[in-house]
Amino acid sequence: MNKELIEAMDILEKEKEISKETLFEAIENSLLTACRNHFGKADNVTVSMNRETGDFKVVAEKEVVATPEEVEDDCLQIALEDALKYNKKAEVGGTVSVEIKSKEFGRIATQNAKNVILQKIREEERNVVYNQFYEKEKDVVTGIVQRYIGRNISIDLGKADAILNENEMVKGEVFKPTERIKVYILEVKNTTKGPRILVSRTHPDLVKRLFESEVAEIADGTVEIKAIAREAGSRTKMAVWSDNPNVDPVGACVGINGARVNAIVNDLKGEKIDIITWSDDPAVLIENALSPSNVVSVDVDTEEKSARVVVPDYQLSLAIGKEGQNARLAAKLTGYKIDIKSESQAAELQEELDFDDSFDDMDDSYDEYADEAADGAENYDGADDYADDNYDADSDEYADDGYDEADSDE
């Protein structure tokens, strides 16, 4: 029994999580490689290992020929007199199994076999690490900051290192070596040098996963995160919902005295988090999304995916937020284009609309009057009674009454 070999396999299986079967296969392949290097070929060679004891056996199947002179290839053929030493029933034309002792291998063949085993172990180790982190893709892990590589950061995740690229960092965040941070695994790639892991601190799902790990009601499905809008490092808005009437979804996320949400805020280095209640009614959802501002009215156009919101005059700036952040996050969260007006602005706009309506009414009245005038013109028959009564082209009564050429003094 090869006790030392079995113990070594047990250690590798425990520490590297490489299965014994994989190691047995690696040893068998290495012995085949050694045979190929030593004899030049190994097509007729088989290797078997006892999984319990660790003992192995290398056997070559050789064709039996009558005399040594007929042997053309020692690796494939054997004379009858030699074959009878291995099998007393051997006969010409048949085959016999010849055991090959590993001690027969040369130094180079042995070294190559060793390299094959080591290479297989490294490959399996990389595959194990890759599979472990591939299962954690799109999830949150805790890592230790190692060093800056240019503008990127190398983070130790235990069995592998991850890269936090500059464009996945929160603007203004600075980390020190050995500092523990939580990151979101974006992608895991399998390369010849091991898994390449890309992580992020800006992804919206980072907040979602942190709440799933911190809030038990979210983890068990009692509370559901419906939507998240985030501007990393500054503010996040999150809409939550529960089908259990006895559960307050917002309160569950906030926790007693804000314990739960504060723990996540600390992980995000002070980023503000607004938690609102989700609603299937767009108007209610938009009103909730604009918190902490109060809303007077919401006019929603579902076809255009737009909404006009009226807020009190003194809360207009609060509704819009610093540099429009509150309105921008609300729009991202709801999926609606939101136009925010104060009550006075809405009133002025309404007056303009009323004036336009009145002007349109005047236009309509003028059009009716013009239509009536046109109807009157159509009823005119062209008979000019006054002209006919006062003027006769043949008699010229006006000229006769006022002037007579015969009575002229001249």
Residue pairs with C-beta under 8 A, 6 or more apart in sequence:
1 53
1 54
1 55
2 53
2 54
2 55
2 56
3 54
5 54
6 53
6 54
9 20
9 23
9 24
9 54
10 20
12 18
12 23
12 121
13 19
13 20
13 23
16 121
16 124
16 125
16 128
17 128
18 121
18 124
18 125
18 128
20 51
21 51
22 120
22 124
23 120
23 121
24 49
24 51
25 120
26 116
26 117
26 120
26 121
26 124
27 49
27 56
27 117
28 47
28 48
28 49
28 56
29 116
29 120
30 112
30 113
30 114
30 116
30 117
30 120
31 47
31 56
31 58
31 102
31 113
32 42
32 45
32 47
33 42
33 109
33 112
33 113
33 116
34 102
34 105
34 109
34 110
34 112
34 113
35 42
35 45
35 58
35 60
35 100
35 105
35 109
36 42
37 105
37 106
37 108
37 109
37 112
37 113
38 104
38 105
38 106
38 109
39 45
39 75
40 75
41 75
41 76
44 60
44 61
44 62
44 75
44 76
45 58
45 59
45 60
45 61
45 100
46 58
46 59
46 60
46 61
47 56
47 57
47 58
47 59
48 56
48 57
48 59
49 55
49 56
49 57
50 56
57 99
58 99
58 100
58 101
58 102
59 97
59 98
59 99
59 100
60 75
60 97
60 98
60 99
60 100
61 95
61 96
61 97
61 98
62 75
62 76
62 77
62 78
62 83
62 95
62 96
62 98
63 76
63 77
63 78
63 93
63 94
63 95
64 77
64 78
64 79
64 80
64 83
64 90
64 91
64 92
64 93
64 94
64 95
64 96
65 71
65 77
65 78
65 79
65 80
65 92
66 79
66 80
66 92
67 79
67 80
68 79
68 81
68 82
70 77
70 79
71 77
71 78
71 79
78 96
78 98
80 90
80 91
80 92
83 90
83 96
84 90
86 96
86 97
86 98
86 99
87 96
87 97
90 96
102 110
105 113
126 190
126 194
126 195
127 190
129 159
129 160
129 194
129 195
130 188
130 190
130 194
130 195
132 159
133 157
133 160
133 185
133 188
133 195
133 197
134 188
134 190
134 195
136 185
136 188
137 185
137 186
137 187
137 188
138 184
138 185
138 186
138 205
139 184
139 185
139 209
140 182
140 183
140 184
140 185
140 206
140 209
140 210
140 213
141 157
141 182
141 183
141 185
141 199
142 180
142 181
142 182
142 183
143 155
143 156
143 157
143 162
143 180
143 181
143 182
143 183
143 199
144 155
144 156
144 178
144 179
144 180
145 153
145 154
145 155
145 156
145 175
145 176
145 177
145 178
145 179
145 180
145 181
146 153
146 154
146 155
146 156
146 161
146 177
147 153
147 154
147 177
148 154
149 163
151 166
152 163
152 164
152 165
152 166
153 163
153 164
153 169
153 175
154 161
154 162
154 163
154 164
155 161
155 162
155 163
155 164
155 181
155 183
155 199
157 197
160 194
160 195
160 197
161 197
162 183
162 185
162 197
162 198
162 199
163 196
163 197
163 198
163 199
164 183
164 199
164 200
164 201
165 198
168 186
168 198
168 199
168 200
168 201
168 202
168 203
169 201
169 202
170 201
170 202
170 232
170 233
170 268
170 269
170 271
171 232
171 233
172 233
173 201
173 233
173 269
175 181
181 201
182 206
182 210
182 267
183 199
183 200
183 201
183 206
184 199
184 200
184 201
184 203
184 205
184 206
184 209
185 197
185 198
185 199
186 198
186 199
186 200
186 203
187 197
187 198
188 195
188 196
188 197
188 198
189 195
189 196
189 197
189 198
190 196
200 206
201 232
202 230
202 232
202 233
204 228
204 229
204 230
204 236
205 228
206 268
207 228
207 230
207 236
207 238
207 264
207 268
207 273
208 225
208 228
208 238
210 264
210 267
210 268
211 218
211 225
211 238
211 253
211 264
212 218
212 219
212 225
213 219
214 260
214 263
214 264
215 223
215 252
215 253
215 255
215 260
217 223
217 242
217 247
217 249
217 252
217 253
218 224
218 225
218 240
218 252
218 253
222 242
222 244
222 247
222 252
223 240
223 241
223 242
223 247
223 249
223 252
223 253
224 240
224 241
224 242
224 249
225 238
225 239
225 240
226 239
226 240
226 241
226 278
227 238
227 239
227 278
227 333
227 334
228 236
228 237
228 238
228 239
228 333
229 236
229 237
229 238
229 329
229 330
229 332
229 333
230 236
230 237
230 329
231 325
231 328
231 329
232 271
233 268
233 269
233 271
234 271
234 272
234 325
235 271
235 272
235 273
235 274
235 325
235 326
235 329
236 268
236 271
236 272
236 273
236 274
236 329
237 273
237 274
237 276
237 289
237 329
237 330
237 332
237 333
238 253
238 273
238 274
238 275
238 276
238 333
239 276
239 277
239 278
239 285
239 288
239 289
239 333
240 249
240 250
240 252
240 253
240 275
240 276
240 277
240 278
241 249
241 277
241 278
242 248
242 249
242 252
249 277
249 278
250 275
250 276
250 277
252 260
253 260
253 261
253 275
254 260
254 261
254 275
255 261
255 262
261 273
261 275
264 273
265 271
265 272
265 273
274 291
274 292
274 329
276 288
276 289
276 291
276 333
277 288
278 285
278 288
279 285
279 288
282 300
282 302
282 307
282 334
282 336
283 298
283 300
283 307
285 334
286 295
286 298
286 300
286 307
286 309
286 330
286 334
286 336
286 338
287 295
287 298
287 309
289 329
289 330
289 333
289 334
290 309
290 311
290 319
290 326
290 327
290 330
290 338
290 340
292 318
293 311
293 315
293 318
293 319
293 326
294 311
294 312
294 315
295 309
295 310
295 311
295 319
296 310
296 311
296 312
296 343
297 309
297 310
298 307
298 308
298 309
298 310
299 307
299 308
299 309
300 306
300 307
300 336
301 307
304 337
305 335
305 336
305 337
306 336
306 337
306 338
306 339
307 334
307 336
307 337
307 338
307 339
308 339
308 341
309 319
309 338
309 339
309 340
309 341
310 341
310 342
310 343
310 346
311 318
311 319
311 340
311 341
311 342
311 343
312 342
312 343
313 342
313 343
313 344
316 340
316 341
316 342
316 345
318 326
319 326
319 327
319 340
320 326
320 327
320 340
321 327
321 328
321 329
327 338
327 340
330 338
331 337
331 338
341 349
390 398
391 398
